[in-house]
Amino acid sequence: MRASNRQTSGAPEVQASAATTSPEQAGLTHSLGISWLLSTGYGALFALALPPFDLWFLAPLAPVPLAWMSINAPRARRVVFVTFATSLALWLWLLRWIVPVTAVGYPFLAVYLSAFTVSLAWILHRVGRHARLGSWPMTVVLPVVWTGLEFLRGDLVFNGYPWYLLAHPLIELPVLVQSADLLGTYFVSFLAAAVSGMLIDWVAIADLRRVPLRARELKRRIAFASGMALILLVKLGYGVWRINQTGTLSTGPTILAMQTNLPQDNKTGWSIEEQSRDIPGFIESSRQAFNQTSPKPDLIAWPETMVPGIGFEPQTLEHLKLLGPGLEHLATWPDAVSALSRELNTPIVVGSESWVDTSIEVDEAKSIARLKPGSIYNSAYLVWGNRPYQRYDKYFLTPFGETMPYISNWPWLERQLLTLGVGANLSFNLDSNPDVRLLGLDWRGGRAILATPICFEDTVARYCRRMVHANGTKQTSVFVNLSNDGWFSFSNADRKLHAQIARFRCIENRVPMIRSVNTGLSVAIDSCGRLVASTSGEGYGVGQHSGWVAATMALDSRRTLYGRVGELWGWLCLGLTAAGLTWTYLEGRDKSKEGVT
């Protein structure tokens, strides 16, 4: 940190000086106990901001203790050790739902995510102790580094893990996050982290006796902190303006989303007997919900992979007939859903596995004929009219749930890790389809274009943007998200977090969404990210219960800057972080520690 030479003649006066003062000389370093307290304080604030505690207003304050500890701890190794220990405890708490899925993978993921928090603290320590970069206001440094590393974790490494971002809890006050349509959710995280940086700078400005600043640095901190305060006020005004824009809205289709409640252990080991009990129940629930909905739905939605079998492809079903008796059950439930659509005279979008480009393979030595798929997808079918039905195939497979990023390129290594129980499934046999297929829905008011992100895909901002925009044109009317949140087992907190994240996709693209989720939470969301309906009629509804939600979607013609530029802000912050870190190595550490002024 930078300091000035002081003369005591009455009130303290800040003078320009070339001298520099280390935190130790300024009396700002603290004991090991204080380091532990500050780092633990960060973890507590961050956890409290998220479900189930939902103290969302703590999110912009959470980085303060971590950043203060990182800057003022006397040694980098203390920063790394203390941050890793407290961050590991934080992630072990946040990820506790993973234990029933993969007890072996649980600690590895916690360690992996802790590494990003450690990197943040370490970079802040290096920058804060640097001769030149250390004079830059934390109003700028903290949000840039925070956002750069959040983007690295959320979008780049291992295909990205965009959960638990600083912005996510703030969706509970939608007026605060409407700027996501400008530069995305990472921009909202940037502004939230800027609040913490601004607070740190105001503390330094207010306590000049303990935090000596030379005149130029003082002016810079005041200017940036004041400027950021103004930006935050403008952001609030922007949010009010965007929410109150109604001239762009028009009435869209009424969609009925079913919420099933099939535990994940049943889902992965669904016997024919259990299917014979569950699917007729789903059909009857859909029939009852349809009859109770007014106006009558233009579309019914079922959750991800809730139709057992191998899909609705005509060629696949013909091959089943050629193979003879014993495989009839694979076509039973697709046929039953088709019959329900005809009975209600209403399209149904359903989640199902789909076997595509099948052939019959004959093993002459064993006198056995078997069905061989060209590809197997996790798909969403629009069941309506005659086959073949419109179909969307999942592209972004869930990391470690449906694929192992990078590792799946080496089948032997993947098999070894699966044997150890690192993956969530016993095998990864799904293919990824890079073709973004939208579903066209003809309804009584016209034609709507549906994007159907499946499960984890609604948390991937860049992919949902790709679904909405093509060649600079907005092409999607409504998001219909089909999910299976049975993976979360006992954790309704993470079901809620999943719904919170989905709300950002609506703001970024100005597209409403309805979610049909196994075990919940099934909700309808408008293009400003506000909840408009749920299974219970208020809030997010109830998880781990069956039910339904119906809503008439308000279509939005607005286009967004985010739709044009995508993750530009994340890339910019990551680039600045990398440049700043490189600079600390090129110029070396703060020379004042060596007595150089």
C-alpha positions in Angstrom: 0.0 0.0 0.0 1.1 3.6 -0.6 1.9 6.1 2.0 2.8 9.8 2.3 5.4 11.6 4.4 3.5 13.5 7.0 4.1 16.8 8.8 2.2 17.6 12.0 1.3 21.2 12.0 -2.3 21.3 13.2 -4.6 19.0 11.2 -3.0 16.2 9.4 -2.2 17.0 5.8 -1.9 14.6 2.9 1.1 15.5 0.7 2.3 14.0 -2.5 5.4 11.9 -2.0 7.3 9.1 -3.8 7.7 7.2 -0.6 6.0 3.9 -0.1 5.0 2.1 3.1 4.4 -1.6 3.5 1.3 -2.8 5.5 3.7 -3.9 8.3 5.0 -0.3 8.5 1.5 1.1 8.4 0.4 -1.1 11.2 -2.2 -2.8 9.1 -1.1 -6.4 9.3 -2.9 -8.6 11.7 -2.4 -11.8 13.7 -3.1 -15.3 12.5 -6.3 -15.4 14.6 -7.6 -12.3 12.8 -6.8 -13.9 9.5 -8.9 -16.9 10.5 -11.7 -14.7 11.7 -11.8 -12.7 8.5 -11.7 -15.7 6.2 -14.3 -17.5 8.1 -16.4 -14.3 8.0 -16.4 -14.4 4.3 -17.6 -18.0 4.2 -20.3 -17.3 6.7 -21.6 -14.3 4.8 -21.5 -16.1 1.4 -23.4 -19.1 2.8 -26.0 -17.0 4.5 -26.7 -15.1 1.3 -27.7 -18.4 -0.4 -30.6 -20.7 0.2 -31.7 -22.0 2.6 -30.9 -18.9 4.7 -31.7 -16.4 1.9 -30.1 -13.4 3.4 -29.4 -12.2 -0.1 -28.5 -8.6 0.9 -25.3 -10.1 2.4 -23.9 -11.1 -1.0 -22.3 -7.7 -1.9 -20.7 -7.6 1.6 -19.3 -11.2 1.5 -16.0 -10.3 -0.3 -15.0 -7.6 2.2 -13.4 -9.8 5.0 -11.7 -12.1 2.5 -10.2 -9.1 0.5 -9.1 -7.3 3.7 -7.4 -10.4 5.0 -5.7 -11.1 1.6 -4.3 -7.6 1.3 -3.1 -7.2 4.9 -1.9 -10.6 5.8 1.9 -10.5 6.2 2.7 -13.5 4.0 1.2 -15.2 1.0 1.5 -18.6 2.5 -0.8 -17.6 5.3 -3.3 -16.3 2.8 -3.2 -19.5 0.9 -3.4 -21.8 3.9 -6.2 -19.9 5.8 -8.3 -19.3 2.6 -8.0 -23.0 1.5 -9.1 -24.3 5.0 -12.1 -22.0 5.4 -13.1 -22.3 1.7 -13.0 -26.1 1.9 -15.3 -26.0 4.9 -17.7 -23.6 2.9 -17.8 -25.8 -0.2 -18.2 -29.0 1.8 -21.3 -27.4 3.3 -22.7 -26.1 0.0 -22.1 -29.3 -1.8 -23.4 -31.7 0.8 -26.2 -32.8 -1.5 -23.6 -34.6 -3.6 -22.9 -37.3 -1.0 -25.8 -39.6 -2.0 -24.8 -39.2 -5.7 -21.0 -39.7 -5.4 -19.4 -39.8 -2.0 -16.0 -40.2 -3.6 -16.4 -37.2 -6.0 -17.7 -35.0 -3.2 -14.4 -34.0 -1.6 -12.7 -33.7 -4.9 -15.2 -31.2 -6.2 -15.0 -29.2 -2.9 -11.2 -29.1 -3.2 -11.4 -28.0 -6.9 -13.8 -25.2 -6.1 -11.7 -24.1 -3.1 -8.8 -23.6 -5.5 -10.6 -20.7 -7.2 -11.2 -18.9 -3.9 -7.5 -19.4 -2.9 -6.5 -18.0 -6.3 -8.6 -15.0 -5.7 -7.1 -14.3 -2.3 -3.5 -15.0 -3.5 -3.9 -12.6 -6.5 -5.4 -9.9 -4.3 -2.4 -10.3 -1.9 0.1 -10.0 -4.8 -1.6 -7.0 -6.3 -2.2 -5.3 -3.0 1.6 -5.6 -2.1 2.8 -4.5 -5.5 4.6 -1.2 -5.8 2.3 0.2 -8.5 -0.8 -2.0 -8.7 -1.1 -1.7 -4.9 -2.1 1.9 -5.3 -5.1 1.1 -7.4 -8.5 1.4 -5.6 -10.1 -1.9 -4.5 -13.3 -0.5 -6.1 -11.7 -1.6 -9.3 -9.3 -4.3 -8.4 -11.6 -6.5 -6.3 -14.5 -6.7 -8.8 -12.2 -7.3 -11.8 -10.3 -10.2 -10.1 -13.5 -11.7 -8.6 -15.4 -11.6 -11.9 -12.4 -12.9 -13.9 -12.0 -16.0 -11.7 -15.8 -16.5 -11.4 -15.9 -16.5 -15.3 -12.9 -18.9 -15.4 -14.7 -21.3 -13.1 -18.2 -20.8 -14.5 -17.5 -21.0 -18.2 -14.1 -22.3 -19.1 -12.5 -25.0 -16.9 -14.0 -28.4 -17.3 -16.7 -26.9 -19.5 -17.7 -24.6 -16.6 -19.6 -24.8 -13.3 -21.7 -21.7 -13.2 -23.4 -22.2 -9.8 -23.0 -20.2 -6.6 -22.1 -17.0 -8.4 -22.1 -13.8 -6.3 -24.9 -12.4 -8.4 -27.3 -15.3 -7.9 -28.9 -14.4 -4.4 -29.6 -10.8 -5.7 -32.3 -12.2 -8.0 -34.6 -12.0 -4.9 -34.8 -8.2 -5.6 -35.2 -8.2 -9.4 -34.7 -4.4 -9.7 -31.1 -4.9 -8.7 -30.2 -7.4 -11.5 -31.9 -6.0 -14.7 -28.4 -5.0 -15.9 -27.8 -8.6 -16.7 -29.4 -7.9 -20.1 -26.5 -5.5 -20.8 -23.4 -7.7 -20.1 -24.7 -10.8 -18.5 -24.8 -12.3 -15.0 -21.1 -11.8 -14.6 -21.6 -8.1 -14.9 -24.1 -8.3 -12.0 -21.4 -10.2 -10.0 -18.9 -7.4 -10.9 -21.1 -4.7 -9.5 -21.8 -6.7 -6.4 -18.1 -7.2 -5.8 -17.6 -3.5 -6.5 -19.7 -2.7 -3.4 -17.2 -4.6 -1.3 -14.3 -2.9 -3.0 -15.9 0.5 -2.5 -16.4 -0.2 1.2 -12.8 -1.1 1.6 -11.7 2.1 -0.1 -14.0 4.3 2.0 -12.6 2.8 5.2 -9.1 3.7 3.9 -10.2 7.2 3.0 -11.9 7.7 6.4 -9.0 6.4 8.5 -6.0 8.3 7.0 -4.1 8.1 10.3 -3.9 4.3 10.1 -4.0 4.0 6.3 -1.5 6.6 5.0 -2.3 7.5 1.4 -0.4 9.9 -0.8 -2.4 12.7 -2.5 -2.7 11.2 -5.9 -3.8 7.8 -4.5 -6.3 9.4 -2.2 -7.9 11.4 -5.1 -8.0 8.2 -7.2 -9.8 6.2 -4.4 -12.3 9.0 -3.8 -12.9 9.4 -7.6 -13.4 5.7 -8.2 -15.5 5.0 -5.1 -17.7 8.0 -5.8 -18.0 7.0 -9.5 -19.0 3.4 -8.5 -21.6 4.8 -6.2 -23.0 6.8 -9.0 -23.0 3.7 -11.3 -24.9 1.7 -8.7 -27.5 4.4 -8.5 -27.8 4.5 -12.3 -28.1 0.7 -12.3 -31.0 0.9 -9.9 -32.7 3.5 -12.1 -32.1 1.2 -15.1 -33.7 -1.7 -13.3 -36.8 0.4 -12.5 -37.0 1.5 -16.1 -36.7 -2.0 -17.6 -39.2 -3.5 -15.2 -41.8 -0.9 -16.0 -41.5 -1.3 -19.8 -44.7 -3.0 -20.8 -45.2 -1.8 -24.4 -43.0 -4.6 -25.7 -45.2 -7.4 -24.2 -47.8 -9.5 -25.9 -50.0 -12.4 -24.8 -48.4 -15.8 -25.4 -49.5 -19.4 -25.0 -50.8 -20.8 -21.8 -48.5 -23.6 -20.6 -49.2 -26.3 -18.0 -46.0 -27.7 -16.4 -46.3 -30.9 -14.5 -44.1 -31.6 -11.4 -43.4 -35.3 -10.7 -41.8 -36.6 -7.5 -39.7 -39.6 -8.5 -36.7 -40.1 -6.2 -33.4 -40.3 -8.0 -32.7 -43.9 -6.9 -36.0 -44.9 -8.5 -35.2 -42.9 -11.6 -31.9 -44.6 -12.3 -33.2 -48.0 -11.5 -36.8 -47.7 -12.8 -38.2 -51.3 -13.1 -41.0 -52.2 -15.5 -43.3 -52.8 -12.5 -42.6 -49.3 -11.1 -43.1 -47.8 -14.5 -46.5 -49.5 -14.8 -47.4 -47.8 -11.5 -45.9 -44.4 -12.0 -46.6 -43.5 -15.7 -50.4 -44.0 -15.5 -50.3 -41.8 -12.4 -48.4 -39.1 -14.3 -51.0 -39.4 -17.1 -53.9 -39.1 -14.8 -52.4 -36.1 -12.9 -51.9 -34.4 -16.3 -55.5 -35.1 -17.2 -56.8 -33.6 -14.0 -54.5 -30.6 -14.1 -55.6 -29.9 -17.7 -59.3 -30.0 -16.7 -58.7 -27.6 -13.8 -56.7 -25.1 -15.9 -58.5 -22.0 -17.3 -57.9 -20.9 -20.0 -57.2 -24.4 -21.4 -53.5 -25.0 -21.9 -51.9 -24.6 -25.3 -49.1 -26.9 -24.2 -48.4 -29.4 -21.5 -44.8 -30.0 -20.3 -43.4 -33.1 -18.5 -39.9 -33.1 -16.8 -36.7 -34.5 -18.1 -36.6 -38.2 -19.1 -40.0 -38.9 -17.6 -41.1 -41.1 -20.5 -39.4 -44.5 -20.2 -38.2 -46.3 -23.3 -36.0 -45.4 -26.1 -37.9 -42.5 -27.7 -40.5 -41.7 -30.3 -38.5 -42.2 -33.5 -40.5 -44.1 -36.2 -37.5 -46.1 -37.4 -36.6 -47.1 -33.9 -40.2 -48.2 -33.1 -40.4 -50.2 -36.4 -37.2 -52.0 -35.5 -38.6 -52.9 -32.1 -41.5 -54.7 -33.9 -39.1 -56.6 -36.2 -37.2 -57.9 -33.2 -40.4 -59.6 -32.0 -41.9 -60.1 -28.5 -40.2 -59.2 -25.3 -39.5 -55.6 -26.1 -43.0 -54.2 -26.2 -42.5 -52.3 -23.0 -40.0 -50.0 -24.7 -42.8 -48.6 -26.9 -45.7 -48.8 -24.4 -45.2 -45.4 -22.7 -44.3 -43.4 -25.8 -47.5 -44.7 -27.3 -49.4 -43.8 -24.1 -48.2 -40.2 -24.1 -49.1 -39.9 -27.8 -52.6 -41.1 -26.9 -52.9 -38.6 -24.1 -52.0 -35.7 -26.6 -54.7 -36.9 -28.9 -57.3 -37.3 -26.1 -56.7 -33.7 -24.8 -56.1 -32.3 -28.3 -53.1 -30.5 -26.9 -49.4 -30.7 -27.7 -47.2 -32.2 -25.0 -43.4 -31.5 -24.7 -41.8 -34.5 -22.8 -38.4 -35.5 -21.8 -37.2 -38.9 -23.1 -34.1 -40.8 -24.1 -34.0 -41.0 -27.9 -32.3 -43.7 -29.9 -31.5 -42.3 -33.3 -30.4 -44.0 -36.6 -31.0 -47.4 -35.2 -30.2 -50.7 -37.0 -30.6 -54.4 -36.2 -27.4 -56.1 -35.5 -27.3 -59.9 -35.8 -24.9 -62.1 -33.9 -25.0 -65.2 -36.0 -22.8 -67.2 -33.6 -25.3 -66.7 -30.8 -28.3 -66.5 -33.0 -29.2 -63.2 -31.4 -30.5 -60.0 -33.0 -30.2 -56.7 -31.1 -31.1 -53.1 -31.6 -28.1 -50.9 -32.2 -28.4 -47.1 -32.0 -26.4 -44.7 -34.1 -26.7 -42.1 -31.3 -28.4 -41.9 -27.9 -29.6 -38.5 -26.8 -31.3 -36.9 -23.8 -34.1 -35.3 -25.7 -37.3 -33.1 -25.5 -40.0 -34.2 -27.9 -43.0 -32.1 -28.9 -45.7 -34.8 -29.1 -48.3 -33.5 -31.5 -49.8 -34.7 -34.8 -48.1 -37.5 -36.7 -44.6 -38.8 -36.2 -41.8 -38.0 -36.6 -42.2 -35.4 -33.8 -40.1 -32.3 -33.4 -37.2 -33.1 -31.2 -34.5 -31.2 -29.4 -31.3 -33.1 -28.2 -29.4 -32.0 -25.2 -26.0 -30.5 -26.1 -24.5 -29.4 -22.8 -24.2 -32.6 -20.9 -24.0 -32.2 -17.1 -20.4 -32.4 -16.0 -19.7 -35.6 -14.0 -23.4 -36.4 -14.2 -23.7 -37.3 -17.9 -20.1 -36.8 -19.0 -16.6 -36.3 -17.7 -15.1 -33.2 -19.3 -11.8 -34.0 -21.1 -11.7 -37.4 -19.3 -14.4 -38.9 -21.5 -12.0 -38.6 -24.4 -10.0 -41.5 -22.8 -12.5 -44.3 -22.3 -10.1 -46.4 -20.2 -9.5 -43.5 -17.7 -13.2 -42.8 -17.6 -14.0 -46.5 -16.7 -11.4 -46.4 -13.9 -12.9 -43.3 -12.4 -16.4 -44.7 -12.7 -15.3 -47.9 -10.9 -14.1 -45.6 -8.0 -17.5 -44.0 -8.0 -16.4 -40.5 -9.0 -19.2 -40.1 -11.6 -22.9 -39.7 -10.8 -23.9 -42.5 -13.1 -22.7 -46.1 -13.6 -22.0 -45.3 -17.2 -22.0 -42.3 -19.6 -23.6 -43.4 -22.8 -25.3 -40.2 -23.9 -24.2 -38.3 -27.0 -24.1 -34.5 -27.3 -25.9 -32.9 -30.3 -24.4 -29.5 -31.2 -27.4 -28.6 -33.5 -29.7 -26.2 -31.6 -33.2 -27.3 -32.5 -36.1 -25.1 -31.6 -39.6 -26.4 -31.4 -42.5 -24.6 -33.3 -45.8 -24.4 -31.4 -48.9 -23.5 -33.2 -51.5 -22.2 -30.7 -54.7 -20.3 -30.9 -52.9 -16.9 -30.9 -50.4 -17.7 -33.6 -47.0 -19.4 -33.6 -44.5 -19.5 -30.7 -40.9 -20.7 -31.0 -39.8 -22.8 -28.0 -36.3 -23.3 -26.7 -36.1 -26.3 -24.4 -32.9 -26.3 -22.4 -32.7 -29.6 -20.5 -31.7 -29.6 -16.8 -28.2 -28.1 -16.3 -28.4 -26.2 -19.6 -30.6 -23.5 -18.0 -27.6 -22.6 -15.8 -25.3 -22.1 -18.8 -25.8 -18.5 -19.9 -23.7 -18.7 -23.1 -25.7 -21.7 -24.4 -29.2 -20.3 -23.6 -28.1 -17.1 -25.4 -27.2 -19.3 -28.4 -30.7 -20.8 -28.3 -32.3 -17.4 -28.4 -30.2 -15.6 -30.9 -29.1 -16.6 -34.4 -27.1 -14.2 -36.7 -28.1 -11.3 -34.5 -31.8 -12.1 -34.6 -33.9 -13.0 -31.6 -35.7 -16.2 -32.6 -37.1 -17.7 -29.4 -40.5 -16.8 -27.8 -40.4 -19.0 -24.6 -38.0 -21.1 -22.6 -39.5 -24.4 -21.6 -37.0 -26.0 -19.2 -37.3 -29.7 -18.5 -35.3 -30.7 -15.4 -34.7 -33.6 -13.0 -33.7 -32.2 -9.6 -34.0 -35.6 -8.0 -30.2 -35.4 -7.9 -30.5 -32.9 -5.0 -32.0 -35.6 -2.8 -32.8 -33.9 0.6 -31.6 -30.4 -0.5 -34.4 -28.1 -1.3 -31.9 -25.3 -1.0 -30.2 -26.3 -4.2 -33.5 -26.8 -5.9 -34.2 -23.2 -5.1 -30.7 -22.1 -6.3 -31.3 -23.9 -9.6 -34.5 -21.9 -10.0 -32.7 -18.7 -9.0 -30.1 -19.2 -11.7 -32.7 -19.9 -14.3 -34.3 -16.5 -13.6 -31.2 -14.8 -14.9 -31.6 -16.5 -18.3 -34.9 -14.7 -18.7 -33.4 -11.3 -18.0 -30.3 -11.8 -20.2 -32.4 -12.7 -23.2 -35.8 -11.0 -22.3 -37.5 -14.4 -22.8 -40.0 -15.8 -20.3 -39.6 -19.4 -19.0 -41.7 -22.1 -17.5 -39.9 -25.0 -15.7 -41.2 -28.6 -15.4 -39.1 -30.3 -12.8 -39.0 -33.7 -11.3 -39.1 -33.2 -7.5 -39.4 -29.4 -8.1 -39.2 -26.5 -8.2 -41.5 -25.9 -11.1 -42.2 -22.2 -11.7 -43.2 -19.7 -14.3 -40.8 -16.7 -14.8 -41.4 -13.5 -16.8 -38.8 -11.7 -19.0 -37.8 -9.6 -16.0 -36.9 -12.6 -14.0 -39.9 -12.3 -11.7 -41.8 -15.4 -10.4 -45.3 -15.3 -11.7 -46.6 -18.8 -10.8 -45.5 -21.9 -8.9 -47.0 -25.2 -7.7 -48.1 -23.7 -4.4 -49.3 -20.4 -5.9 -46.6 -18.3 -4.2 -42.9 -18.1 -4.1 -41.0 -21.0 -5.5 -43.6 -23.6 -4.6 -42.9 -26.9 -2.8 -40.1 -29.4 -3.6 -40.2 -33.2 -3.3 -44.0 -33.1 -4.0 -46.0 -33.8 -7.1 -48.1 -30.9 -8.5 -48.5 -28.6 -11.4 -48.2 -24.9 -12.4 -50.0 -23.1 -15.3 -49.2 -19.7 -16.7 -50.0 -17.6 -19.7 -46.7 -16.4 -20.9 -46.1 -12.7 -21.7 -43.9 -12.6 -24.8 -41.3 -9.9 -25.0 -40.0 -8.3 -28.2 -37.0 -6.5 -26.6 -33.6 -7.4 -27.8 -30.6 -7.2 -25.4 -27.0 -6.0 -25.6 -26.0 -9.3 -23.9 -27.6 -11.1 -26.9 -25.1 -9.3 -29.1 -21.9 -9.4 -27.1 -22.3 -12.5 -24.9 -19.6 -13.1 -22.2 -17.5 -10.1 -23.3 -17.4 -8.7 -19.8 -16.2 -12.0 -18.3 -13.4 -12.2 -20.9 -12.4 -8.6 -20.2 -12.1 -9.2 -16.5 -10.2 -12.4 -16.9 -7.8 -10.7 -19.3 -7.2 -7.8 -16.9 -6.7 -10.2 -14.1 -4.1 -12.2 -16.1 -2.4 -9.0 -17.2 -2.2 -7.7 -13.6 -0.9 -11.0 -12.2 1.7 -11.1 -15.0 2.8 -7.5 -14.1 3.4 -8.5 -10.5 6.0 -11.0 -11.8 7.5 -8.7 -14.3 8.1 -5.9 -11.9 8.5 -7.9 -8.7 7.0 -7.4 -5.3 6.6 -4.2 -3.4 10.1 -2.8 -3.1 9.4 -1.0 0.1 9.7 -4.3 1.8 13.4 -4.1 0.9 13.7 -0.5 2.1 13.6 1.1 -1.3 11.6 4.3 -1.4 
